[in-house]
Amino acid sequence: NQITERGGEALAKALKVNNTLTQLDLSLNQVSDRGGEALADALKLDLSLNQVPERGGEALGDALKVNNTLILLDPGYNGISDRGGEALAEALKVNNTLTQLDLSLNQISGRGGEALAEALKVNNTLAQLNVWGNQIFDTGVEALAEALKVNNTLTQLDLSHNQISDRGDEALGAALKVNNTLTQLVLRSNQISDRGGEALGEALEVNNTLTQPDLAENEISDRGAEALGEALKVNKALTQLNVRFNQISGRGGEALGQALKVNKALTQLVLRSNQISGRGGEALGEALKVNKTLTQLNLSHNQISDRGSEALAEALKVNKALTQPNVRFNQISGRGGEALAEALKVNNTLAQLNVWGNQIFDTGVEALAEALKVNNTLTQLDLSHNQISDRGDEALGAALKVNNTLTQLVLRSNQISDRGGEALGEALEVNNTLTQPDLAENEISDRGAEALGEALKVNKALTQLNVRFNQISGRGGEALGQALKVNKALTQLVLRSNQISGRGGEALGEALKVNKTLTQLNLSHNQISDRGSEALAEALKVNKALTQPNVRFNQISGRGGEALGDALKVNKTLTQLNLSHNQISDRGSEALAEALKVNNTLTQLDLSHNQISDRGGEALGDALKIFEAGVETLAEALKVNNTLTQLDVRFNQISGRGGEALGEALKVNNTLTQLNLARNEISDRGGEALADALIVNNTLTQLVLRSNQISGRAGEALGEALKVNNTLTQLDLADNEISDRGGEALGEALKVNNTLTQLDLSLNQVSDRGGEALAEALTVNNTLTQLNLWGNQIFEAGVETLAEALIVNNTLTQLDLSLNVVSHRGAEALGQAMKVNNTLTQLVLRWNEICDEGAEAEALKVNNTLTQLVLRSNQISGRGGVALAEALKVNNALTQLDLAENEISDRGAEALGEALKVNNTLSQLNVWGNQIFDTGVEALAEALKVNNTLTQLDLLLNQVSDRGGEALGDALKRFELRAAFGNRFIAGRVTITALYVSTTEAF
């Protein structure tokens, strides 16, 4: 909705006297501090994705101390840090009604975690606590673990993405030995290795309440898996175990297999993206012969090969519990496919089988098809990306004639042509159970489409048909159109990226005049032209079912736009219309605008890339005025109807005149929330008109004016508007000429505005004067989270002022100062700020002049919030590289470091290599174009042998020979299996395209 602080205050007044409300969800509004504090004073529930920083967190805490009805509170993703966390914790000590608290994606550190832990020791009502995506670290987790030893109400705890290591996990393990209430513990995406896995395994041997531990995306290998396996042998409570994206190999798979032979409780096991291999797959298969409880097993991305799949197949012959095995991306060939097929002939429990991305080929598919003739339980089969040709598809077609259980068949990205399409079409004439065949990305042309069309004439089960990215032309479109005239079941038809043309579009349009079931039709990228669009328009005048037609990229001109406009005047079902990337022009947009004056159902209209000028812009403006005119008479209708909320007219030719028309419209329109005018020519005249509109408009939340020839004059007008506007959250003014005049005005506005969260002023000729004004605003503003000043003329003075602002600002998370004139002095000032700032997560300084002095990274040694640092093209040499490397040895927050196009040389690369041996958080490192030779690459390669977190390393455009390539190859041997399994180390993502690498098994 668009509830602002005024509405929030009104609700708050009611809550002060109301004694029955238990849940209130205000997520995705624009409540801001004023409304947040008022609501908190009375108490509120779901504030997620609002703008509630420290003050709001403290106010919520105060409210919780006296409120006695609220049971669920969600202030997630709101910038609450330790101060707010501590206030909420104090409230939990006395509150006796709240059962669910979601603090995910805030900025709570170990201190806030400790406060929450103290609260949990005395609180006796909270059942669910979510602190996902904070910076709790081990200190906070240790405190929470101590609390779990005495707390007897908490059942669900989510600690994902908190940089927890084995130390924190060991503390949790100790707590679980005595805790008897926690049922769900989520530790996803931390830094837990075998030691932590062993601690949890030991705890699970005695704990009898935890049912769902989630350890996905950690660093547990075989030792940890063995400990978990031992626990599973005696544990009787665990029902789900998730260890995907760890480092478990065949040995760990064997341990888990042994456990499954005796375990009688586990129903779901997720091992996706480990290194289980055929050895582990074989062990798990043996276990499944006797296991009677596991129903879901995910082994995708594990290279189990035919050895593992054959073992699983043997198990499936006798297993009566497993319903959903997932073995996608496992190098299973036709042999493994044949084994699985034999199992399906006798298995009577399996409901879903996913073998996507293997090498089953036609031989394996033929065997599976034979199995489908007798199997009566399988409902979903995914054979995508298996190099299946017409031969395999014909076998499947024959099977579908007798099979009466399969409902979904996915054959995406194979080599099926018309012969296979005909076989499937023939099968669908008699099959009455398949509802969703997916044939996307094959080679089916008109013959195959005609066969499918014939099937649709008699088939009564099919509801969705996907044939996108095939080779169907107008003839095939006609066949499908004829089918739609009599078909009464199909609701979704995807024909994107074929060659349907006007001929096919015309046929489909004729069909839609009588069809009463199709609701979604995707004809994008099909060259249907005006001929097809006119036919569709005629259909829309009488069709009462279609809600979402997509005709983007179709060579539709103004003539087609006029036809569609006429249709919209009478159509009452269409909610979304995408006409982008056509040639609608003013003629078409005027017709559509006239339609919008009377249409009361369309909510989204995309006209981007359509050659619309002022004439069309003025017409659309007039339409928007009338959309909500006469509120009294439309009130009843609005109870059941929707209106336009999004308008995209970027990449047209709208000038100031059109901008004025749209501005006048926005003064009375009260439904539009997103307006995109990027890359037009509205100039100051249009910008000022839009600014005037923002003073009274109370619904628009996003305004994009990028590349519109707007200068400081319109910038001033927009600044004045922002002082009173309380709904706009995103303003994009990039690539204009705002200059200091506009920058100063916007800075003044930000001092009082409490709704804007994103401001883009890149490429706007803003110098130090404008930068200083914006900096001054940041010292008091508490809502802006993203500020982009890329490509301006800000020097040391402006940067130093911005740095001073960062010392006190506690909401900004992203700052881009690329392509300004930031020298080492400016970088040093920013460094000092980062020592105390605890909210900024992304700092982008590419294409400046930071040099080695600015790269002295003392701030990184103490900062624990910055996750992305971009220093590309900054004249940093080996000395600066060494300084950054020293910081990386102790920094535990940074995940992405971009040093491309500098000169760090071997000296810097060697230092970074040493850092990577101990750093356990950096996942992406870019050092392309840095004059690194073999010596530096060898150092990085040595680091890769022990580093467990780096997933992307870019060495493009350095001076590396065979020697360096061989060193990398040797290092990557360790990760070769993980690459095949899609685990954290993906050899294919290590960018070494500039190197000549001699043949090694790693590649």
Backbone hydrogen bonds, N-H to C=O, Kabsch-Sander energy under -0.5 kcal/mol:
donor,donor_aa,acceptor,acceptor_aa,energy
5,E,30,Q,-0.5
8,G,4,T,-2.3
9,E,5,E,-2.5
10,A,6,R,-1.7
11,L,7,G,-2.3
12,A,8,G,-2.2
13,K,9,E,-2.0
14,A,10,A,-1.5
15,L,11,L,-2.2
16,K,12,A,-1.3
17,V,13,K,-0.6
17,V,14,A,-1.1
18,N,14,A,-1.9
26,L,24,L,-0.6
26,L,46,D,-2.2
28,L,48,S,-1.4
29,N,26,L,-0.5
30,Q,3,I,-2.3
35,G,31,V,-1.2
36,G,32,S,-2.5
37,E,33,D,-3.6
38,A,34,R,-1.9
39,L,35,G,-2.6
40,A,36,G,-2.6
41,D,37,E,-2.2
42,A,38,A,-1.1
42,A,39,L,-0.5
43,L,39,L,-5.6
46,D,24,L,-3.3
47,L,45,L,-0.9
47,L,74,D,-3.6
48,S,74,D,-1.0
49,L,76,G,-1.7
50,N,47,L,-1.3
57,G,53,P,-2.2
58,E,54,E,-2.6
59,A,55,R,-2.3
60,L,56,G,-2.3
61,G,57,G,-1.9
62,D,58,E,-2.3
63,A,59,A,-2.3
64,L,60,L,-2.3
65,K,61,G,-1.0
65,K,62,D,-0.6
66,V,62,D,-0.6
66,V,63,A,-1.3
67,N,63,A,-2.3
71,I,22,T,-1.8
72,L,22,T,-0.9
73,L,100,Q,-2.7
74,D,45,L,-3.1
77,Y,104,S,-3.1
79,G,105,L,-0.6
82,D,107,Q,-0.5
85,G,81,S,-2.6
86,E,82,D,-3.1
87,A,83,R,-1.9
88,L,84,G,-2.3
89,A,85,G,-2.2
90,E,86,E,-2.4
91,A,87,A,-1.8
92,L,88,L,-2.0
93,K,89,A,-1.0
93,K,90,E,-0.6
94,V,90,E,-0.5
94,V,91,A,-1.4
95,N,91,A,-2.7
99,T,71,I,-2.9
100,Q,71,I,-2.0
101,L,128,Q,-2.4
102,D,73,L,-2.3
103,L,101,L,-0.6
103,L,130,N,-3.3
105,L,132,W,-3.4
106,N,103,L,-0.6
107,Q,80,I,-3.2
110,G,135,Q,-0.6
113,G,109,S,-2.2
114,E,110,G,-2.5
115,A,111,R,-1.8
116,L,112,G,-2.3
117,A,113,G,-2.1
118,E,114,E,-2.1
119,A,115,A,-1.8
120,L,116,L,-2.1
121,K,117,A,-1.1
122,V,118,E,-0.6
122,V,119,A,-1.3
123,N,119,A,-2.7
127,A,99,T,-2.7
128,Q,99,T,-2.4
129,L,156,Q,-2.4
130,N,101,L,-2.3
131,V,129,L,-0.5
131,V,158,D,-2.4
133,G,160,S,-2.2
134,N,131,V,-0.7
135,Q,108,I,-3.1
137,F,162,N,-1.7
140,G,136,I,-1.5
141,V,137,F,-1.8
142,E,138,D,-2.9
143,A,139,T,-1.6
144,L,140,G,-2.2
145,A,141,V,-2.7
146,E,142,E,-2.0
147,A,143,A,-1.8
148,L,144,L,-2.0
149,K,145,A,-0.9
149,K,146,E,-0.7
150,V,147,A,-1.5
151,N,147,A,-2.6
155,T,127,A,-3.0
156,Q,127,A,-2.3
157,L,184,Q,-2.3
158,D,129,L,-2.1
159,L,157,L,-0.6
159,L,186,V,-3.1
161,H,188,R,-2.4
163,Q,189,S,-0.5
169,D,165,S,-1.9
170,E,166,D,-2.9
171,A,167,R,-1.5
172,L,168,G,-1.9
173,G,169,D,-2.4
174,A,170,E,-2.2
175,A,171,A,-1.9
176,L,172,L,-2.4
177,K,173,G,-0.9
177,K,174,A,-0.5
178,V,175,A,-1.5
179,N,175,A,-2.5
183,T,155,T,-2.8
184,Q,155,T,-2.5
185,L,212,Q,-1.6
186,V,157,L,-2.4
187,L,185,L,-0.6
187,L,214,D,-3.1
189,S,216,A,-2.1
191,Q,164,I,-3.0
197,G,193,S,-2.3
198,E,194,D,-3.0
199,A,195,R,-1.9
200,L,196,G,-2.3
201,G,197,G,-2.5
202,E,198,E,-2.7
203,A,199,A,-1.9
204,L,200,L,-2.6
205,E,201,G,-0.8
205,E,202,E,-0.5
206,V,203,A,-1.6
207,N,203,A,-2.5
211,T,183,T,-2.3
212,Q,183,T,-2.5
214,D,185,L,-2.7
215,L,213,P,-0.6
215,L,242,N,-2.8
217,E,244,R,-2.8
219,E,192,I,-3.1
225,A,221,S,-2.2
226,E,222,D,-2.9
227,A,223,R,-1.9
228,L,224,G,-2.2
229,G,225,A,-2.4
230,E,226,E,-2.4
231,A,227,A,-1.9
232,L,228,L,-2.2
233,K,229,G,-1.1
234,V,230,E,-0.6
234,V,231,A,-1.3
235,N,231,A,-2.8
239,T,211,T,-2.3
240,Q,211,T,-2.3
241,L,268,Q,-2.2
242,N,213,P,-1.5
243,V,241,L,-0.6
243,V,270,V,-2.5
245,F,272,R,-2.6
247,Q,220,I,-3.1
250,G,275,Q,-0.6
253,G,249,S,-2.2
254,E,250,G,-2.3
255,A,251,R,-1.8
256,L,252,G,-2.3
257,G,253,G,-2.2
258,Q,254,E,-2.6
259,A,255,A,-1.8
260,L,256,L,-2.1
261,K,257,G,-1.0
261,K,258,Q,-0.5
262,V,258,Q,-0.5
262,V,259,A,-1.4
263,N,259,A,-2.4
267,T,239,T,-3.1
268,Q,239,T,-2.2
269,L,296,Q,-2.3
270,V,241,L,-2.5
271,L,269,L,-0.6
271,L,298,N,-2.7
273,S,300,S,-2.4
275,Q,248,I,-3.6
277,S,302,N,-2.3
278,G,303,Q,-0.5
280,G,276,I,-1.8
281,G,277,S,-2.4
282,E,278,G,-2.5
283,A,279,R,-1.8
284,L,280,G,-2.4
285,G,281,G,-2.1
286,E,282,E,-2.3
287,A,283,A,-1.9
288,L,284,L,-2.1
289,K,285,G,-0.7
289,K,286,E,-0.8
290,V,287,A,-1.6
291,N,287,A,-2.2
295,T,267,T,-2.5
296,Q,267,T,-2.5
297,L,324,Q,-1.8
298,N,269,L,-2.3
299,L,297,L,-0.7
299,L,326,N,-2.9
301,H,328,R,-2.3
302,N,329,F,-0.7
303,Q,329,F,-0.8
305,S,330,N,-2.4
308,G,304,I,-2.3
309,S,305,S,-2.2
310,E,306,D,-2.9
311,A,307,R,-1.5
312,L,308,G,-2.3
313,A,309,S,-2.4
314,E,310,E,-2.3
315,A,311,A,-1.9
316,L,312,L,-2.4
317,K,313,A,-0.9
317,K,314,E,-0.6
318,V,315,A,-1.6
319,N,315,A,-3.0
323,T,295,T,-2.5
324,Q,295,T,-2.4
326,N,297,L,-2.7
327,V,325,P,-0.6
327,V,354,N,-2.2
329,F,356,W,-2.3
334,G,359,Q,-0.5
337,G,333,S,-2.2
338,E,334,G,-2.6
339,A,335,R,-1.9
340,L,336,G,-2.3
341,A,337,G,-2.1
342,E,338,E,-2.2
343,A,339,A,-1.7
344,L,340,L,-2.1
345,K,341,A,-1.2
346,V,342,E,-0.6
346,V,343,A,-1.3
347,N,343,A,-2.6
351,A,323,T,-2.2
352,Q,323,T,-2.4
353,L,380,Q,-2.3
354,N,325,P,-1.2
355,V,353,L,-0.6
355,V,382,D,-2.3
357,G,384,S,-2.4
358,N,355,V,-0.7
359,Q,332,I,-2.9
361,F,386,N,-1.6
364,G,360,I,-1.6
365,V,361,F,-1.8
366,E,362,D,-2.9
367,A,363,T,-1.6
368,L,364,G,-2.2
369,A,365,V,-2.8
370,E,366,E,-2.0
371,A,367,A,-1.8
372,L,368,L,-2.0
373,K,369,A,-0.9
373,K,370,E,-0.6
374,V,371,A,-1.5
375,N,371,A,-2.6
379,T,351,A,-3.0
380,Q,351,A,-2.0
381,L,408,Q,-2.2
382,D,353,L,-2.1
383,L,381,L,-0.6
383,L,410,V,-3.0
385,H,412,R,-2.3
387,Q,413,S,-0.5
393,D,389,S,-1.9
394,E,390,D,-2.9
395,A,391,R,-1.5
396,L,392,G,-1.9
397,G,393,D,-2.4
398,A,394,E,-2.2
399,A,395,A,-1.8
400,L,396,L,-2.4
401,K,397,G,-0.9
402,V,399,A,-1.5
403,N,399,A,-2.4
407,T,379,T,-2.7
408,Q,379,T,-2.4
409,L,436,Q,-1.4
410,V,381,L,-2.3
411,L,409,L,-0.6
411,L,438,D,-2.9
413,S,440,A,-2.0
415,Q,388,I,-3.0
421,G,417,S,-2.3
422,E,418,D,-3.1
423,A,419,R,-1.9
424,L,420,G,-2.3
425,G,421,G,-2.6
426,E,422,E,-2.7
427,A,423,A,-1.8
428,L,424,L,-2.5
429,E,425,G,-0.8
429,E,426,E,-0.5
430,V,427,A,-1.5
431,N,427,A,-2.5
435,T,407,T,-2.4
436,Q,407,T,-2.3
438,D,409,L,-2.5
439,L,437,P,-0.6
439,L,466,N,-2.6
441,E,468,R,-2.5
443,E,416,I,-3.1
449,A,445,S,-2.2
450,E,446,D,-3.0
451,A,447,R,-1.9
452,L,448,G,-2.2
453,G,449,A,-2.5
454,E,450,E,-2.4
455,A,451,A,-1.8
456,L,452,L,-2.2
457,K,453,G,-1.0
458,V,454,E,-0.6
458,V,455,A,-1.3
459,N,455,A,-2.8
463,T,435,T,-2.3
464,Q,435,T,-2.1
465,L,492,Q,-2.1
466,N,437,P,-1.4
467,V,465,L,-0.6
467,V,494,V,-2.4
469,F,496,R,-2.5
471,Q,444,I,-3.2
474,G,499,Q,-0.5
477,G,473,S,-2.2
478,E,474,G,-2.4
479,A,475,R,-1.8
480,L,476,G,-2.2
481,G,477,G,-2.3
482,Q,478,E,-2.6
483,A,479,A,-1.7
484,L,480,L,-2.1
485,K,481,G,-1.0
485,K,482,Q,-0.5
486,V,482,Q,-0.5
486,V,483,A,-1.4
487,N,483,A,-2.3
491,T,463,T,-2.9
492,Q,463,T,-2.0
493,L,520,Q,-2.1
494,V,465,L,-2.4
495,L,493,L,-0.7
495,L,522,N,-2.4
497,S,524,S,-2.2
499,Q,472,I,-3.4
501,S,526,N,-2.8
502,G,527,Q,-0.6
504,G,500,I,-1.7
505,G,501,S,-2.4
506,E,502,G,-2.6
507,A,503,R,-1.7
508,L,504,G,-2.4
509,G,505,G,-2.3
510,E,506,E,-2.3
511,A,507,A,-1.9
512,L,508,L,-2.1
513,K,509,G,-0.7
513,K,510,E,-0.8
514,V,511,A,-1.6
515,N,511,A,-2.2
519,T,491,T,-2.4
520,Q,491,T,-2.2
521,L,548,Q,-1.5
522,N,493,L,-2.2
523,L,521,L,-0.7
523,L,550,N,-2.6
525,H,552,R,-2.0
526,N,553,F,-0.7
527,Q,553,F,-0.8
529,S,554,N,-2.4
532,G,528,I,-2.2
533,S,529,S,-2.2
534,E,530,D,-3.0
535,A,531,R,-1.4
536,L,532,G,-2.3
537,A,533,S,-2.5
538,E,534,E,-2.3
539,A,535,A,-1.8
540,L,536,L,-2.3
541,K,537,A,-0.9
541,K,538,E,-0.6
542,V,539,A,-1.5
543,N,539,A,-3.0
547,T,519,T,-2.4
548,Q,519,T,-2.0
550,N,521,L,-2.4
551,V,549,P,-0.6
551,V,578,N,-1.7
553,F,580,S,-1.9
555,Q,581,H,-0.5
558,G,583,Q,-0.5
561,G,557,S,-2.1
562,E,558,G,-2.6
563,A,559,R,-1.9
564,L,560,G,-2.2
565,G,561,G,-2.4
566,D,562,E,-2.4
567,A,563,A,-1.8
568,L,564,L,-2.2
569,K,565,G,-1.0
569,K,566,D,-0.5
570,V,566,D,-0.5
570,V,567,A,-1.3
571,N,567,A,-2.4
575,T,547,T,-2.1
576,Q,547,T,-1.8
577,L,604,Q,-2.3
578,N,549,P,-1.1
579,L,577,L,-0.7
579,L,606,D,-2.3
581,H,608,S,-2.1
582,N,609,H,-0.7
583,Q,556,I,-3.4
585,S,610,N,-2.8
588,G,584,I,-1.7
589,S,585,S,-2.2
590,E,586,D,-2.9
591,A,587,R,-1.4
592,L,588,G,-2.3
593,A,589,S,-2.5
594,E,590,E,-2.3
595,A,591,A,-1.7
596,L,592,L,-2.0
597,K,593,A,-0.9
597,K,594,E,-0.7
598,V,595,A,-1.4
599,N,595,A,-2.6
603,T,575,T,-2.8
604,Q,575,T,-1.8
605,L,646,Q,-1.8
606,D,577,L,-2.1
607,L,605,L,-0.6
607,L,648,D,-2.4
609,H,650,R,-2.4
611,Q,651,F,-0.8
614,D,653,Q,-0.7
617,G,613,S,-2.5
618,E,614,D,-3.6
619,A,615,R,-1.8
620,L,616,G,-2.4
621,G,617,G,-2.2
622,D,618,E,-2.5
623,A,619,A,-2.0
624,L,620,L,-2.3
625,K,621,G,-1.7
626,I,622,D,-1.4
627,F,623,A,-1.6
628,E,624,L,-0.7
628,E,625,K,-0.5
629,A,626,I,-0.8
634,L,630,G,-1.8
635,A,631,V,-1.5
638,L,634,L,-2.9
639,K,635,A,-0.8
639,K,636,E,-0.8
640,V,637,A,-1.6
641,N,637,A,-1.7
645,T,603,T,-3.5
646,Q,603,T,-1.7
647,L,674,Q,-2.4
648,D,605,L,-1.5
649,V,647,L,-0.6
649,V,676,N,-2.5
651,F,678,A,-2.3
653,Q,612,I,-6.0
656,G,681,E,-0.6
659,G,655,S,-2.3
660,E,656,G,-2.5
661,A,657,R,-1.9
662,L,658,G,-2.3
663,G,659,G,-2.5
664,E,660,E,-2.6
665,A,661,A,-1.8
666,L,662,L,-2.3
667,K,663,G,-0.9
667,K,664,E,-0.6
668,V,664,E,-0.5
668,V,665,A,-1.4
669,N,665,A,-2.4
673,T,645,T,-2.9
674,Q,645,T,-2.0
675,L,702,Q,-2.3
676,N,647,L,-2.2
677,L,675,L,-0.6
677,L,704,V,-2.7
679,R,706,R,-3.1
680,N,707,S,-0.7
681,E,654,I,-3.4
683,S,708,N,-2.4
686,G,682,I,-2.4
687,G,683,S,-2.4
688,E,684,D,-3.2
689,A,685,R,-1.5
690,L,686,G,-2.3
691,A,687,G,-2.1
692,D,688,E,-2.5
693,A,689,A,-1.8
694,L,690,L,-2.0
695,I,691,A,-0.9
695,I,692,D,-0.6
696,V,692,D,-0.6
696,V,693,A,-1.1
697,N,693,A,-2.9
701,T,673,T,-2.7
702,Q,673,T,-2.2
703,L,730,Q,-2.3
704,V,675,L,-2.2
705,L,703,L,-0.6
705,L,732,D,-3.1
707,S,734,A,-2.5
712,G,737,E,-0.7
715,G,711,S,-1.8
716,E,712,G,-2.5
717,A,713,R,-1.6
718,L,714,A,-2.7
719,G,715,G,-2.2
720,E,716,E,-2.4
721,A,717,A,-2.0
722,L,718,L,-2.2
723,K,719,G,-0.9
723,K,720,E,-0.7
724,V,720,E,-0.5
724,V,721,A,-1.4
725,N,721,A,-2.5
729,T,701,T,-2.6
730,Q,701,T,-2.2
731,L,758,Q,-2.3
732,D,703,L,-2.3
733,L,731,L,-0.6
733,L,760,D,-2.5
735,D,762,S,-2.7
736,N,763,L,-0.7
737,E,710,I,-3.5
739,S,764,N,-3.0
742,G,738,I,-1.8
743,G,739,S,-2.3
744,E,740,D,-3.3
745,A,741,R,-1.5
746,L,742,G,-2.6
747,G,743,G,-2.2
748,E,744,E,-2.4
749,A,745,A,-1.9
750,L,746,L,-2.2
751,K,747,G,-0.8
751,K,748,E,-0.7
752,V,749,A,-1.5
753,N,749,A,-2.6
757,T,729,T,-2.7
758,Q,729,T,-2.2
759,L,786,Q,-2.4
760,D,731,L,-2.1
761,L,759,L,-0.6
761,L,788,N,-2.9
763,L,790,W,-3.3
765,Q,791,G,-0.5
768,D,793,Q,-0.5
771,G,767,S,-2.6
772,E,768,D,-3.1
773,A,769,R,-1.6
774,L,770,G,-2.2
775,A,771,G,-2.3
776,E,772,E,-2.5
777,A,773,A,-1.7
778,L,774,L,-1.8
779,T,775,A,-0.9
779,T,776,E,-0.6
780,V,777,A,-1.5
781,N,777,A,-2.8
785,T,757,T,-2.7
786,Q,757,T,-2.3
787,L,814,Q,-2.3
788,N,759,L,-2.2
789,L,787,L,-0.6
789,L,816,D,-2.7
791,G,818,S,-2.9
792,N,789,L,-0.6
793,Q,766,V,-3.1
795,F,793,Q,-0.5
799,V,795,F,-2.3
800,E,796,E,-3.3
801,T,797,A,-1.7
802,L,798,G,-2.1
803,A,799,V,-2.5
804,E,800,E,-2.2
805,A,801,T,-1.9
806,L,802,L,-1.8
807,I,803,A,-0.9
807,I,804,E,-0.6
808,V,804,E,-0.6
808,V,805,A,-1.0
809,N,805,A,-2.6
813,T,785,T,-2.8
814,Q,785,T,-2.3
815,L,842,Q,-2.2
816,D,787,L,-1.9
817,L,815,L,-0.6
817,L,844,V,-3.0
819,L,846,R,-2.6
820,N,817,L,-0.6
821,V,794,I,-2.4
823,S,821,V,-0.7
824,H,849,E,-0.6
827,A,823,S,-2.3
828,E,824,H,-2.5
829,A,825,R,-1.8
830,L,826,G,-2.3
831,G,827,A,-2.4
832,Q,828,E,-2.2
833,A,829,A,-1.9
834,M,830,L,-2.3
835,K,831,G,-0.8
835,K,832,Q,-0.6
836,V,833,A,-1.4
837,N,833,A,-2.6
841,T,813,T,-2.6
842,Q,813,T,-2.3
843,L,868,Q,-2.3
844,V,815,L,-2.4
845,L,843,L,-0.6
845,L,870,V,-2.9
847,W,872,R,-2.6
848,N,873,S,-0.7
849,E,822,V,-2.6
851,C,874,N,-2.8
854,G,850,I,-1.6
855,A,851,C,-1.1
856,E,852,D,-0.7
856,E,853,E,-0.8
857,A,855,A,-0.7
858,E,856,E,-0.9
861,K,857,A,-0.6
861,K,858,E,-1.1
862,V,858,E,-0.6
862,V,859,A,-1.4
863,N,859,A,-2.8
867,T,841,T,-2.3
868,Q,841,T,-2.5
869,L,896,Q,-2.4
870,V,843,L,-2.3
871,L,869,L,-0.6
871,L,898,D,-3.0
873,S,900,A,-2.7
878,G,903,E,-0.6
881,G,877,S,-2.1
882,V,878,G,-2.3
883,A,879,R,-1.9
884,L,880,G,-2.3
885,A,881,G,-2.2
886,E,882,V,-2.3
887,A,883,A,-1.7
888,L,884,L,-2.0
889,K,885,A,-1.0
889,K,886,E,-0.5
890,V,886,E,-0.5
890,V,887,A,-1.4
891,N,887,A,-2.4
895,T,867,T,-2.5
896,Q,867,T,-2.5
897,L,924,Q,-2.3
898,D,869,L,-2.3
899,L,897,L,-0.6
899,L,926,N,-3.0
901,E,928,W,-2.8
902,N,899,L,-0.6
903,E,876,I,-3.2
905,S,930,N,-2.2
908,G,904,I,-2.4
909,A,905,S,-2.1
910,E,906,D,-3.1
911,A,907,R,-1.8
912,L,908,G,-2.5
913,G,909,A,-2.3
914,E,910,E,-2.0
915,A,911,A,-2.1
916,L,912,L,-2.5
917,K,913,G,-0.9
917,K,914,E,-0.6
918,V,914,E,-0.5
918,V,915,A,-1.5
919,N,915,A,-2.6
923,S,895,T,-2.5
924,Q,895,T,-2.4
925,L,952,Q,-2.6
926,N,897,L,-2.2
927,V,925,L,-0.6
927,V,954,D,-2.3
929,G,956,L,-2.0
937,V,933,F,-2.0
938,E,934,D,-2.9
939,A,935,T,-1.7
940,L,936,G,-2.0
941,A,937,V,-2.7
942,E,938,E,-2.2
943,A,939,A,-1.7
944,L,940,L,-1.9
945,K,941,A,-0.9
945,K,942,E,-0.7
946,V,943,A,-1.5
947,N,943,A,-2.6
951,T,923,S,-2.9
952,Q,923,S,-2.3
954,D,925,L,-2.2
955,L,953,L,-0.7
955,L,991,T,-2.5
958,N,955,L,-0.5
959,Q,932,I,-2.1
960,V,958,N,-0.7
965,G,961,S,-2.2
966,E,962,D,-2.9
967,A,963,R,-1.7
968,L,964,G,-2.2
969,G,965,G,-2.5
970,D,966,E,-2.5
971,A,967,A,-2.0
972,L,968,L,-2.7
973,K,969,G,-1.0
974,R,971,A,-1.0
975,F,972,L,-1.0
976,E,972,L,-0.5
976,E,973,K,-1.0
979,A,975,F,-2.4
980,A,976,E,-1.5
981,F,977,L,-1.7
982,G,978,R,-0.8
982,G,979,A,-0.9
983,N,978,R,-2.4
986,I,984,R,-0.9
987,A,985,F,-0.7
989,R,986,I,-2.0
990,V,986,I,-0.5
990,V,987,A,-1.5
991,T,953,L,-1.1
991,T,989,R,-1.0
992,I,990,V,-0.9
995,L,992,I,-2.0
996,Y,960,V,-0.5
997,V,995,L,-0.7
998,S,996,Y,-0.5
1003,F,1000,T,-1.6
